[in-house]
């Protein structure tokens, strides 16, 4: 995880490592193991027992978060019936409502433990809602057009942004 640390290059590096890992270890058992490690790591984070976070100093760099989210994507991609299930309108509406409720609870919560317990369900509901919305508009070519026009902007602004952020005044 240290390649690109402190720069805008950290994400493509992590993505490449995840692609390589899941290319080498193709079994479903590995996918499920990484998903279980993701949830276990986050449970330990909630309980403040996560040695990875203690070692790295931040939960943001927890290796199991990145690999766990990637593993869930691999699972959804391999199991076509999951895509059919998550595209159902009733499930999508419940997920959208869940994201709104959990998001509101997270914002107004007084307890940091409660906020941490809401984090993963909130993210899952939010990602699901965005997935369904994007799948509804994908055929219009709108998303492809946005990607074509903004991809270069992302990489260019990150270079200048990091330069400005690292300058001492």
C-alpha positions in Angstrom: 0.0 0.0 0.0 3.0 2.3 0.2 3.4 2.9 -3.5 1.9 6.3 -4.2 1.4 7.0 -0.4 0.7 10.7 0.0 0.1 11.2 -3.7 -2.8 10.8 -6.0 -1.2 7.6 -7.3 -2.2 5.5 -4.3 -5.6 4.4 -5.7 -4.5 3.1 -9.1 -1.8 1.1 -7.2 -4.3 -0.4 -4.8 -6.7 -1.2 -7.7 -3.9 -2.9 -9.6 -2.9 -5.0 -6.5 -6.5 -6.1 -6.1 -6.8 -7.1 -9.7 -3.6 -9.1 -9.4 -4.6 -10.8 -6.2 -8.0 -11.9 -7.5 -6.4 -13.0 -10.8 -3.9 -15.2 -8.9 -6.5 -16.5 -6.4 -9.5 -17.2 -8.5 -11.4 -19.4 -6.1 -14.7 -18.4 -4.5 -13.3 -19.4 -1.2 -10.7 -16.6 -1.5 -13.4 -14.1 -2.3 -15.5 -15.2 0.7 -12.4 -15.2 2.9 -11.7 -11.6 2.0 -15.3 -10.5 2.6 -15.2 -12.2 6.0 -11.9 -10.5 6.8 -13.4 -7.2 5.7 -16.4 -7.5 8.2 -14.1 -8.9 10.9 -11.7 -6.1 10.5 -14.5 -3.5 10.7 -16.0 -5.2 13.8 -12.6 -5.1 15.4 -12.4 -1.4 14.4 -15.7 -0.7 16.1 -14.5 -2.5 19.3 -11.2 -0.6 19.0 -9.2 -3.8 18.9 -7.9 -3.6 15.3 -4.1 -4.1 15.4 -3.9 -3.0 11.7 -5.3 0.4 12.5 -3.1 0.7 15.6 -0.1 -0.2 13.4 -1.0 2.1 10.5 -2.5 4.9 12.7 -5.7 5.2 10.6 -8.5 2.9 9.5 -8.3 4.6 6.1 -5.3 2.5 5.2 -6.7 -0.8 6.4 -5.9 -3.3 3.7 -9.0 -5.4 4.4 -11.3 -2.4 3.6 -10.0 -2.1 0.1 -9.8 -5.8 -0.6 -13.2 -6.4 1.0 -15.0 -3.9 -1.1 -13.2 -5.3 -4.2 -14.2 -8.9 -3.2 -17.8 -7.9 -2.9 -17.6 -6.5 -6.5 -16.0 -9.7 -7.7 -18.8 -11.8 -6.0 -21.5 -9.7 -7.6 -19.8 -10.0 -11.0 -19.4 -13.8 -10.7 -23.0 -14.4 -9.4 -25.3 -13.0 -12.1 -28.4 -13.6 -9.9 -27.1 -11.1 -7.4 -27.3 -8.4 -10.1 -30.8 -9.4 -10.9 -31.8 -9.3 -7.2 -30.2 -5.9 -6.5 -31.8 -4.3 -9.6 -35.3 -5.2 -8.4 -37.3 -2.0 -7.8 -38.6 -3.0 -4.3 -35.0 -3.8 -3.1 -33.7 -0.6 -4.7 -36.4 1.5 -3.0 -35.7 -0.1 0.4 -32.0 0.4 0.0 -32.5 4.1 -0.9 -34.7 4.6 2.1 -32.2 2.7 4.2 -29.3 5.0 3.0 -31.3 8.1 3.8 -32.3 6.9 7.3 -28.8 5.6 8.1 -27.2 8.7 6.8 -29.5 10.9 8.9 -28.8 8.8 12.0 -25.1 9.0 11.3 -25.2 12.8 11.0 -27.3 13.3 14.1 -25.8 10.6 16.3 -24.2 11.5 19.6 -22.3 8.3 20.0 -19.2 7.5 17.9 -19.9 3.8 18.5 -23.3 4.2 16.9 -21.8 6.1 13.9 -19.3 3.3 13.4 -22.0 0.6 13.5 -24.0 2.5 10.9 -21.0 3.0 8.6 -21.0 -0.3 6.6 -24.8 -0.6 6.2 -24.9 3.0 5.1 -22.2 2.5 2.6 -23.8 -0.7 1.3 -27.2 1.0 0.8 -25.6 4.0 -0.8 -23.5 2.0 -3.2 -26.5 -0.1 -4.1 -28.6 2.9 -4.7 -25.9 4.4 -7.0 -25.5 1.1 -8.8 -29.3 0.9 -9.5 -29.5 4.5 -10.6 -26.5 4.2 -12.9 -27.8 0.9 -14.4 -31.1 2.7 -15.2 -29.3 5.5 -17.2 -26.4 3.5 -18.6 -28.1 2.9 -22.0 -28.4 6.6 -22.6 -24.7 7.0 -23.0 -24.8 9.8 -20.5 -22.3 8.1 -18.0 -19.9 7.2 -20.8 -19.9 10.8 -22.0 -19.3 12.1 -18.4 -16.4 9.6 -18.1 -14.9 10.6 -21.4 -15.0 14.3 -20.5 -13.9 14.2 -16.9 -11.3 11.4 -16.7 -8.4 13.5 -17.8 -9.6 16.3 -15.5 -9.4 14.0 -12.5 -5.7 13.1 -13.2 -4.7 16.6 -14.1 -6.3 18.3 -11.1 -4.8 15.7 -8.7 -1.3 16.5 -9.9 -1.8 20.2 -9.3 -3.8 19.7 -6.2 -1.0 17.6 -4.6 1.6 20.1 -5.6 -0.3 23.0 -4.0 -1.1 20.9 -0.9 2.5 20.0 -0.4 3.8 23.5 -0.9 4.9 25.3 2.2 3.9 29.0 2.3 
